[in-house]
Amino acid sequence: MGDELPVVAEFSVWRFRGERSSPYVGRYFYRLRVTDGQLRISSKRVVLAMTTLRTVSDVAILL
């Protein structure tokens, strides 16, 4: 993993449906690697910084 660059990004995503809005906050953890002279994502992990989740179908927007 010495040839990879770890990158962390915080995010806030809002989902609006009807009269409801739902915020999702957390962090993306990326590992970048140079391939053919360009940075490419070799892995991505999403970690939600929330104590509760709504229905599972809502979480699909983060992927």
PLY file of the C-alpha trace (Angstrom):
ply
format ascii 1.0
element vertex 63
property float x
property float y
property float z
element edge 62
property int vertex1
property int vertex2
end_header
0.00 0.00 0.00
3.03 2.29 -0.18
2.06 3.42 -3.68
-1.43 4.55 -2.58
-2.57 7.89 -1.21
-5.16 7.83 1.62
-7.76 10.62 1.37
-10.60 11.48 3.77
-13.54 13.72 2.86
-16.45 14.74 5.05
-19.90 14.98 3.48
-23.41 16.16 4.11
-26.17 14.84 1.87
-29.79 15.95 2.07
-32.65 13.86 0.75
-35.95 15.57 -0.01
-39.11 13.55 -0.58
-42.53 15.09 -0.38
-42.69 17.27 2.70
-39.80 15.46 4.43
-36.09 16.19 4.40
-33.45 13.84 5.79
-29.79 14.77 6.38
-26.99 12.21 6.20
-23.50 13.12 7.41
-20.31 11.15 7.54
-16.93 10.56 5.93
-15.62 9.02 2.75
-12.33 7.15 3.05
-10.57 6.80 -0.31
-7.35 5.15 -1.42
-5.97 6.69 -4.63
-3.37 5.18 -6.91
-1.62 6.53 -10.02
-2.56 4.49 -13.09
-1.47 5.56 -16.58
-0.46 8.96 -15.21
-3.86 9.66 -13.60
-5.14 9.35 -10.06
-7.71 6.56 -9.77
-9.82 5.44 -6.83
-8.64 2.00 -5.75
-11.05 1.77 -2.79
-13.83 3.80 -1.18
-15.50 3.36 2.21
-18.46 5.35 3.53
-18.86 5.78 7.29
-22.02 7.47 8.52
-21.67 9.71 11.58
-25.21 9.11 12.78
-26.68 7.29 15.75
-29.87 6.21 13.95
-30.82 5.40 10.37
-34.08 5.70 8.54
-35.25 3.00 6.16
-32.52 1.14 4.33
-33.64 2.38 0.91
-32.69 5.92 1.93
-29.06 4.93 2.50
-28.60 3.82 -1.14
-28.11 7.47 -2.14
-24.65 7.46 -0.52
-23.29 4.65 -2.63
0 1
1 2
2 3
3 4
4 5
5 6
6 7
7 8
8 9
9 10
10 11
11 12
12 13
13 14
14 15
15 16
16 17
17 18
18 19
19 20
20 21
21 22
22 23
23 24
24 25
25 26
26 27
27 28
28 29
29 30
30 31
31 32
32 33
33 34
34 35
35 36
36 37
37 38
38 39
39 40
40 41
41 42
42 43
43 44
44 45
45 46
46 47
47 48
48 49
49 50
50 51
51 52
52 53
53 54
54 55
55 56
56 57
57 58
58 59
59 60
60 61
61 62
